[in-house]
Structure formats: C-alpha cells, structure tokens
Amino acid sequence: MRIGITVDMRHSMFSAGHPNSCIAVCEAMQVGGHEVVFIKKDTEKVWWDDVFGIMGDYTIESVENCTKLDVLIEVAFHLTQIQR
C-alpha cells in the first residue's frame, strides 16, 4: 500500500513530539513492506533544521502535488475534506 503521513517541518526535529512520531510511524509501515510518503504543506521548509543527514531516506510530497494514497495518517496536521 501507498501510505501518506502528514508532517510539520518548520523547526527542529526535537522541538516537539510529532516529528519523532512521524519517523516512527513511517519506519513501522516500511517494515510491513509499504511505500510511505511524508505529506507536507508547500509553505514549510524542505526538511527539519537539524537532521539533514537522514533526509534521503524518506519520500516527501506536498499536499498540493501528492499522488494517490491508499491510506493517510494525519499526525502533524489534518487535511480538509477537499484535500483528502
């Protein structure tokens, strides 16, 4: 399955609990053999300030340009009905 996880990449990876939750959920889904995509808002930065070394391990798409998902897990923010 193709699974999307909403992420908020505005600050440090360690500035709140949800960035670590996003990574943990992603890794759990990948272990199950799923394709996982981080879904971010276009207004946000490309990645968290302090962990650029792991950026290449994840797929990132914006809400506006995200292709079809089988499942969406809303961790960092909720999408509107139209965006879903």
C-alpha positions in Angstrom: 0.0 0.0 0.0 1.0 3.6 -0.5 0.7 5.4 2.8 0.9 9.1 3.5 1.9 10.7 6.8 1.3 14.4 7.4 4.4 16.1 8.7 5.3 19.6 10.0 8.9 20.5 9.1 9.1 24.1 10.3 11.6 23.7 13.2 14.0 21.3 14.8 13.3 17.6 14.8 13.4 17.8 18.6 11.2 20.9 19.1 8.1 18.8 19.6 7.0 15.1 19.8 5.3 14.8 16.4 8.4 14.8 14.2 9.7 11.7 16.0 6.2 10.2 15.9 6.2 10.7 12.1 9.5 9.0 11.7 8.5 6.1 14.0 5.2 5.5 12.2 7.0 5.7 8.8 9.5 3.1 9.8 6.9 0.8 11.2 4.9 0.9 8.0 8.1 0.4 5.9 8.9 -2.8 7.9 5.5 -4.0 6.8 6.5 -3.6 3.2 4.5 -0.4 2.5 5.6 2.6 0.4 5.5 5.6 2.8 5.3 9.3 1.8 5.7 12.3 4.1 3.0 14.8 3.2 3.9 18.5 3.9 2.4 21.9 3.3 4.2 23.8 0.5 4.8 26.7 2.8 7.1 24.7 5.0 10.8 24.1 4.7 12.2 21.2 2.8 13.3 19.3 6.0 13.9 19.7 9.7 16.8 22.0 10.6 19.0 19.6 12.4 18.7 16.2 10.7 19.5 16.7 7.0 21.7 13.5 7.0 18.6 11.3 7.0 16.5 13.3 4.5 17.4 11.0 1.6 15.9 8.0 3.4 12.3 9.4 3.0 10.0 10.4 0.2 8.4 13.8 0.6 5.5 15.3 -1.4 3.4 18.4 -0.9 -0.3 18.3 -0.2 -1.0 20.1 -3.5 1.2 17.7 -5.6 0.6 14.4 -3.8 -0.4 11.4 -6.0 -2.9 8.8 -5.0 -2.7 7.3 -1.5 -4.3 4.1 -0.2 -4.1 5.3 3.5 -3.5 8.7 5.0 -2.2 9.0 8.6 -2.7 12.6 9.9 0.0 13.1 12.6 1.2 16.7 12.3 -1.9 18.4 10.8 -5.3 17.5 9.4 -6.3 17.9 5.8 -9.5 19.4 4.7 -12.2 17.2 3.1 -11.3 18.7 -0.3 -7.6 17.9 0.1 -8.4 14.3 1.1 
